[in-house]
Amino acid sequence: MAPSASRPASQLRFIQHKQEAFWFYRFISILYDQVLNPCQYTVAMREDALEAADLSDRSMVVVDVSGGTGFTTVGIVKRVDAKNVTVLDQSPHQLVKAM
């Protein structure tokens, strides 16, 4: 991948590629919902976001893309039948937490 015009090539990115992401999320997923998520995405914020999504029909089919540990998915299945919800994430460790 070519370096960004706004970032020098010598400056490392937070997550450079999938292998680094794998290890990052392998360890971050352990405490993600207890430590990191409450600092940036609260239950109240999740509820407000899902209210705006208008998930008013329990038979809707929903895909939670980049679902991570399933924090938002928990709110979704309160509104939509769980059998109609699919969670996707690039990190298998995050998805294990979502189960």
Secondary structure, 3 states (H helix, E strand, C coil): CCCCCCCCCCCCCCCCCHHHHHHHHHHHHHHHHHHHHHHHCCHHHHHHHHHHHCCCCCCCCEEEECCCCCHHHHHHCCCCCHHHEEEECCCHHHHHHHC
